[in-house]
């Protein structure tokens, strides 16, 4: 009888599947995930390596979009919780 180890690829795939299923089931979590991805992409553009001549502008725009996505999803979550508690 074989046991699953910590580095078992099936176990990793199952965790990834559960995460993607959770994101698919929740619009607000998906918006937060998009916001986090935009912030990470902004960090790539802010890196010392110059990709384009407008890296700072692109990084700023992506950062603003990412933060606004996270804040808006969080605000809607709070509003939904508030309406549900009544």
PyMOL commands that set and color helices and strands:
alter all, ss='L'
color gray80, all
select helices_A, chain A and resi 9-25+27-45+55-85
alter helices_A, ss='H'
color red, helices_A
deselect
rebuild
show_as cartoon
